[in-house]
Amino acid sequence: MAEEDNEFLSLSDLESELDSIPIPMFFDRNRHICYLEMMLELLPSPYQSQEINRLTLAYFVVCGLDILRSLDRVDKEGVINWVLSLQAHPQDEAELSNGQFYGFHGSRSSQFQPNDYGNAIPNCSHLASTYCALSILKTLGYDFSLLDSMSIIKSMKNLQQHDGSFMPIHSGAETDLRFVYCAAAISSMLENWSGIDKEKAKEYIINCQSYDGGFGLTPSSESHGGATFCAVASLRLMGLIEDDILSKNVSSCFINVSLLLDWCLQRQAATDGGFQGRLNKATDTCYAFWVGGVLKILGAHKFIDHEGLRKFLFTCQSQYGGFGKTPEQLPDLYHAYYGFCAFSLLEEPDLNSICTELGTTIGPVQLL
């Protein structure tokens, strides 16, 4: 009996065996599909603190499977019905002018139900959750003519501030470029720009460009890869800059394109080929998309070291599927998704192409 017991691995031995599995130096599509399928059915316990962002996690899974050409693994009707159930609706037309936003809640827990005393229901719908909801619905082929889109667009006006920035909820939140981008992406997907003052948004974005060419989340803040993507993608979605702007007369552009290009190209590290989000920071999987995406919009993706970036991303690819933030870290949905996006920009075979500005395979109807 003792000899038979020796045939079984202990838990620590099993973990050691798994850790010894070499990370494949090719895009392991099948393993990534398995990883996302698992996340679609059951999230690991570390995601408990992210329950309020469940819609965002679903966005990473559903849109990730779409990039991997495996959308058939998704119960489309079930997911569509779940997403639609998270939209906040005004009781009447007058409520659209009460200052609140009638978009999508991030999860069921943020949908407070009325109590026995008839107290008002707090509305916690959020711009980022609405961006994720619409991205999922559009990816799954939902007919937007059936959506209460006017409540979203009309109430989104309430979130734009005097300086052109956007607040993500109706009160008590920060304002920065992330939510300008969400508003632009929502308007693009709904094909209705009446909920955003483009000129004010443009001025806010201009004020966020730093002396070094990148963009900070707010005026006078440090340049950041994510903020730079939000700025450039928003301008492109609003039709305020042209595609492949480097082939045009950049000197006439209202942002400093030359400095922007220089700042973006400097974010690729010569040591490992990955992209960093800020000066003197470590390289990170997600910036292969955030910074790489900016270069793609500018028409400058050809200037990066494609092979170096590919090798870096392979070191962040997990043997469990997905991508970690940096080499040897466990995978997470955020970095997995933007790893897939980065490989799509690198034109990896058997992946769907993405619309860089929206970060999904479904692009806007019309851009200049």
Salt bridges, closest charged atoms under 4 A:
ASP28 OD2 - ARG31 NE 3.15
GLU37 OE1 - ARG73 NH1 2.89
GLU51 OE2 - ARG54 NE 3.34
ASP72 OD2 - ARG73 NE 3.96
GLU93 OE2 - LYS154 NZ 2.81
ASP148 OD2 - HIS89 ND1 3.30
GLU174 OE2 - ARG178 NH2 2.91
ASP176 OD2 - ARG178 NH2 2.71
GLU222 OE1 - ARG278 NH1 3.28
ASP284 OD1 - HIS335 NE2 3.19
ASP332 OD2 - HIS335 ND1 2.88
GLU348 OE1 - ARG310 NH1 2.59
GLU357 OE2 - ARG236 NE 3.80
